[in-house]
Amino acid sequence: MTKKVGLTGKFGPRYGTKTKKMVLEIESKQKKEKVCPFCERPALKRLAAGIWYCKKCKMKFAGGAYFPKSG
Protein backbone atom coordinates (compact mmCIF):
# COMPACT_ATOMS: atom_id res chain seq x y z
CA MET A 1 0.00 0.00 0.00
CA THR A 2 1.41 3.38 -0.98
CA LYS A 3 0.46 6.94 -0.11
CA LYS A 4 -0.80 7.64 -3.60
CA VAL A 5 -3.16 4.71 -4.20
CA GLY A 6 -3.95 3.57 -0.64
CA LEU A 7 -6.39 0.66 -0.42
CA THR A 8 -6.73 0.42 -4.19
CA GLY A 9 -3.15 -0.75 -4.64
CA LYS A 10 -4.53 -4.28 -4.79
CA PHE A 11 -5.91 -3.57 -8.28
CA GLY A 12 -2.50 -2.75 -9.75
CA PRO A 13 -2.60 -1.01 -13.14
CA ARG A 14 -6.17 -2.15 -13.92
CA TYR A 15 -9.46 -0.19 -14.02
CA GLY A 16 -8.18 3.40 -14.38
CA THR A 17 -7.66 6.21 -11.89
CA LYS A 18 -11.22 7.55 -11.74
CA THR A 19 -12.69 4.16 -10.83
CA LYS A 20 -9.97 3.53 -8.26
CA LYS A 21 -10.59 6.94 -6.63
CA MET A 22 -14.29 6.12 -6.26
CA VAL A 23 -13.50 2.71 -4.76
CA LEU A 24 -10.94 4.28 -2.40
CA GLU A 25 -13.54 6.76 -1.09
CA ILE A 26 -16.14 4.03 -0.49
CA GLU A 27 -13.76 1.52 1.10
CA SER A 28 -12.18 4.08 3.43
CA LYS A 29 -15.66 5.06 4.68
CA GLN A 30 -16.52 1.38 5.18
CA LYS A 31 -13.43 0.65 7.26
CA LYS A 32 -14.00 3.49 9.77
CA GLU A 33 -15.64 2.66 13.08
CA LYS A 34 -19.38 3.27 13.06
CA VAL A 35 -21.20 4.89 16.00
CA CYS A 36 -24.31 3.21 17.43
CA PRO A 37 -27.37 5.52 17.23
CA PHE A 38 -28.72 4.10 20.51
CA CYS A 39 -25.76 4.16 22.91
CA GLU A 40 -23.55 6.64 20.98
CA ARG A 41 -20.50 4.37 21.17
CA PRO A 42 -18.28 3.23 18.29
CA ALA A 43 -19.17 -0.45 18.53
CA LEU A 44 -21.25 -1.26 15.43
CA LYS A 45 -20.71 -4.38 13.40
CA ARG A 46 -22.31 -5.24 10.07
CA LEU A 47 -23.87 -8.71 10.23
CA ALA A 48 -25.32 -8.77 6.71
CA ALA A 49 -26.43 -6.30 4.06
CA GLY A 50 -28.56 -3.79 5.96
CA ILE A 51 -28.37 -5.51 9.36
CA TRP A 52 -26.26 -3.86 12.08
CA TYR A 53 -25.39 -5.02 15.60
CA CYS A 54 -23.98 -3.00 18.51
CA LYS A 55 -21.49 -4.94 20.61
CA LYS A 56 -22.00 -2.67 23.65
CA CYS A 57 -25.78 -2.30 24.01
CA LYS A 58 -26.66 -5.54 22.14
CA MET A 59 -29.12 -3.75 19.81
CA LYS A 60 -29.76 -5.21 16.37
CA PHE A 61 -31.36 -2.94 13.78
CA ALA A 62 -31.84 -2.47 10.06
CA GLY A 63 -30.05 0.34 8.28
CA GLY A 64 -28.18 1.00 5.07
CA ALA A 65 -26.51 -1.81 3.19
CA TYR A 66 -22.91 -0.56 3.56
CA PHE A 67 -23.24 2.31 6.06
CA PRO A 68 -25.80 2.56 8.89
CA LYS A 69 -28.46 5.15 8.15
CA SER A 70 -28.18 8.10 10.49
CA GLY A 71 -31.29 10.03 11.35
N, C-alpha and C positions, 0 to 999 in steps of 0.2 A: 504494500500500500504506500503510495507516495502522496505528497502534499497536493499535487496538481489534480489527480484523479480520484483520490480517496477510496471509497468503497467500490467504485466502479472499475478499479484496476483488474478485477477478476475477468472482465470482458476482453481485455487486451485491445488490439486494434480494430475490433469489430463494432458495428452499429453506429458509429459516428458520434461527434461531440454533443450535438443537441440532445439526442436520445439519452446519452450517458449523464448529462447534466440533470435531466428530468428524473432519471432513476436515482441519482445521488440525492436529490432533494427529498424524494419520497422515502428512500431507505434510511436517511439520517433522521427523519421525523419518526419513523417506525421504531428505531432503536433507542430513542430517548425514553426515560421513565415517564409513565403516565400517572396522573393524580386521580385518585378516587373521588367522585363527586359527592359521596356520602360522608366519608371520614376525613377528606382533604389530605390524605397521605399518599406519597408516591409508591403504591404497592399494587398496581393493577397488572393483571396478566391476561393475555388473550387466550381463551380456551379454544375457540373456533371462530369462523367468520361471523362477526357481529355479536359474539358472546364474550363478556368480560367478567373477571373474578378478582375481587380484592382480597389479598392475603391477610390484611390486618382485620377488617371488620366482617369478613366472610360473606360479603354481599355478592350476588351473581345477578347481572343485568344485561339487557340487550342494548347495543349501541351501534356505532359505525363498524363497517367490515374491517378496516385497517387501523382506524383511530377511534377512540370512544367519543361519542357525540357529547359536546359540552353545551349545556343550556337547554 
